[in-house]
Amino acid sequence: MPIARITSQGLAAIALLVAALWGCILAENSITRTAGVTRRASLHELRVLKSGLHKVNAPVSSPRWHRRTA
C-alpha cells in the first residue's frame, strides 16, 4: 500500500526543475570556459607588452603641405 503518490503535475514540476538545473550547469560551464579563454589571452597580451616583443610601428613620412588656391 503506497504512502504517498506523485501526481502527473508533480512529476512535470520535477522534470521542469531538473531541466532548469541542467541549463544552469551548462550555462555556468560556458561562462567559466569563456572567462578562462579571456584570462589566458589577457595574460598573454600582458607578457608580450612587458617583454617588448610587440610590433614596432614603421616610421611615417612627413606631412606634405599643400598650397591653398583661392
C-alpha positions in Angstrom: 0.0 0.0 0.0 1.6 3.3 -1.1 2.0 6.0 1.5 2.4 8.8 -1.0 1.9 9.1 -4.7 3.5 11.5 -7.2 0.9 13.2 -9.4 1.5 14.0 -13.0 1.7 17.7 -12.1 4.4 16.9 -9.5 6.3 14.8 -12.0 6.1 17.6 -14.6 7.3 20.1 -12.0 10.3 17.8 -11.1 11.1 17.4 -14.8 11.0 21.1 -15.4 13.2 21.9 -12.4 15.7 19.2 -13.4 15.9 20.7 -16.9 16.3 24.2 -15.4 19.1 22.9 -13.2 20.9 21.3 -16.1 20.5 24.6 -18.1 22.2 26.5 -15.2 25.0 24.0 -15.0 25.7 24.2 -18.8 25.5 28.0 -18.7 27.9 28.1 -15.9 30.4 25.9 -17.7 30.1 28.0 -20.8 30.7 31.2 -18.8 33.7 29.7 -17.0 35.2 28.5 -20.3 34.8 31.9 -21.8 36.3 33.6 -18.8 39.3 31.2 -18.9 40.0 32.0 -22.6 39.7 35.7 -22.0 42.0 35.4 -18.9 44.7 33.5 -20.9 44.5 36.0 -23.8 44.9 38.9 -21.4 47.8 37.4 -19.6 49.5 36.6 -22.9 49.0 40.2 -24.1 50.5 41.5 -20.8 53.5 39.2 -21.2 54.0 40.4 -24.8 53.7 44.1 -23.8 56.1 43.7 -20.9 58.7 41.8 -22.9 58.8 44.4 -25.6 58.1 41.9 -28.3 55.1 43.8 -29.7 55.3 45.1 -33.2 57.3 48.2 -33.7 55.5 50.7 -35.9 57.3 51.8 -39.0 58.0 55.5 -39.2 55.6 57.5 -41.2 56.6 60.0 -43.8 56.5 63.7 -43.0 53.3 65.5 -44.0 53.1 67.3 -47.3 52.0 70.9 -47.2 49.7 71.9 -50.0 49.4 75.5 -51.1 45.9 76.8 -51.0 44.5 78.3 -54.1 41.8 80.9 -53.8 
